[in-house]
Amino acid sequence: MNIDYPFHFGNDGRTARDGDDNHIRDMIEQVLFTSRGERVNRPDFGSSLMQMVFAPNSPEVATALQLSIQADVQRWLGDLIEVQSLQVTSVDSTLNIDIVYLVRATNEQQRAQFISAV
């Protein structure tokens, strides 16, 4: 059962569920937007993306973050997906994250985009 993220109840009053493709995208979002130390039983889960909120935005920061995020996604979701490309670009006061990945169970290529304000 794939529980939808963020957690909510469906129209039938039960826990909302999601399809496989959306569930994987939700898991990528959880890795990106969870700070390390935020989860009680997994203190090393997450990425350093949210630590960049007060950092100056620059192409150099985006490049360093790109390597860090790719390592985090591979560590936590490597059994489900294969990251084919990951681009982090800085535009004004935002970081744009574009990830192309292969779902291992279906061999289908998927693309997800995320925006983080810094």
C-alpha positions as CSV (number, residue, x, y, z in Angstrom):
1,M,0.0,0.0,0.0
2,N,1.4,3.4,-1.0
3,I,0.3,6.1,1.4
4,D,-0.1,9.5,-0.2
5,Y,2.2,12.3,0.9
6,P,1.5,14.5,2.6
7,F,-0.6,12.3,4.8
8,H,-4.3,12.9,4.5
9,F,-7.6,11.1,4.4
10,G,-9.4,10.2,1.1
11,N,-13.0,10.8,0.2
12,D,-13.9,7.5,1.7
13,G,-12.6,8.5,5.1
14,R,-9.6,6.1,4.9
15,T,-5.9,6.9,4.6
16,A,-5.3,8.3,1.1
17,R,-3.4,6.0,-1.3
18,D,-1.3,6.8,-4.3
19,G,-0.1,5.0,-7.4
20,D,3.5,3.7,-7.7
21,D,4.8,6.5,-9.9
22,N,3.4,9.3,-7.7
23,H,4.6,7.5,-4.6
24,I,8.2,7.4,-5.8
25,R,8.0,11.1,-6.6
26,D,6.7,11.7,-3.1
27,M,9.6,9.8,-1.6
28,I,12.1,11.9,-3.6
29,E,10.3,15.0,-2.3
30,Q,10.7,13.6,1.3
31,V,14.4,13.0,0.9
32,L,14.9,16.5,-0.6
33,F,12.9,18.5,1.9
34,T,13.7,16.6,5.1
35,S,16.7,18.0,7.0
36,R,19.2,15.6,8.5
37,G,18.3,15.0,12.2
38,E,14.6,15.7,11.7
39,R,13.5,12.1,11.8
40,V,13.8,10.5,15.2
41,N,14.7,6.9,14.2
42,R,16.7,7.9,11.1
43,P,18.8,11.0,12.1
44,D,20.9,10.7,8.9
45,F,17.8,10.6,6.6
46,G,17.3,13.7,4.3
47,S,19.4,16.1,2.4
48,S,21.2,19.4,3.0
49,L,18.8,21.4,0.8
50,M,16.9,23.0,3.6
51,Q,20.1,24.2,5.2
52,M,20.6,26.4,2.2
53,V,17.6,28.7,3.1
54,F,19.9,31.4,4.6
55,A,22.9,30.7,2.4
56,P,23.8,33.1,-0.5
57,N,22.4,31.7,-3.8
58,S,25.0,31.2,-6.5
59,P,25.9,28.7,-9.2
60,E,28.7,27.4,-7.0
61,V,26.3,26.6,-4.2
62,A,23.9,24.9,-6.7
63,T,26.7,22.7,-8.1
64,A,27.8,21.6,-4.6
65,L,24.2,20.9,-3.6
66,Q,23.7,18.9,-6.8
67,L,26.4,16.4,-5.8
68,S,25.1,16.2,-2.3
69,I,21.5,15.7,-3.4
70,Q,22.4,13.0,-5.9
71,A,24.3,11.1,-3.2
72,D,21.3,11.4,-0.8
73,V,18.8,10.2,-3.4
74,Q,20.9,7.3,-4.4
75,R,21.5,6.3,-0.8
76,W,17.9,6.3,0.3
77,L,16.1,5.4,-2.9
78,G,18.7,3.5,-4.9
79,D,16.8,0.2,-4.6
80,L,13.8,1.8,-6.3
81,I,15.2,4.2,-8.8
82,E,18.4,4.9,-10.8
83,V,19.2,8.5,-11.1
84,Q,20.0,9.3,-14.8
85,S,20.5,13.0,-14.4
86,L,20.1,15.6,-11.7
87,Q,20.4,19.3,-12.3
88,V,20.3,22.0,-9.7
89,T,20.2,25.6,-11.0
90,S,20.0,28.9,-9.1
91,V,17.5,31.4,-10.4
92,D,17.1,34.6,-8.4
93,S,16.1,33.5,-4.9
94,T,15.2,29.9,-5.9
95,L,16.9,26.6,-6.5
96,N,15.3,24.5,-9.3
97,I,15.9,20.8,-9.0
98,D,15.3,18.7,-12.1
99,I,15.7,14.9,-11.8
100,V,15.4,12.3,-14.4
101,Y,15.3,8.7,-13.1
102,L,14.5,5.2,-14.1
103,V,12.0,3.2,-12.0
104,R,13.7,-0.1,-11.5
105,A,10.5,-2.2,-11.2
106,T,9.1,-1.0,-14.5
107,N,12.2,0.3,-16.4
108,E,10.2,3.5,-17.1
109,Q,11.9,6.8,-17.2
110,Q,10.3,9.6,-15.1
111,R,11.0,13.2,-14.5
112,A,10.3,15.3,-11.5
113,Q,10.9,19.0,-10.8
114,F,11.1,20.7,-7.5
115,I,11.6,24.4,-6.5
116,S,13.1,25.5,-3.2
117,A,13.2,29.1,-2.1
118,V,16.6,30.2,-0.6
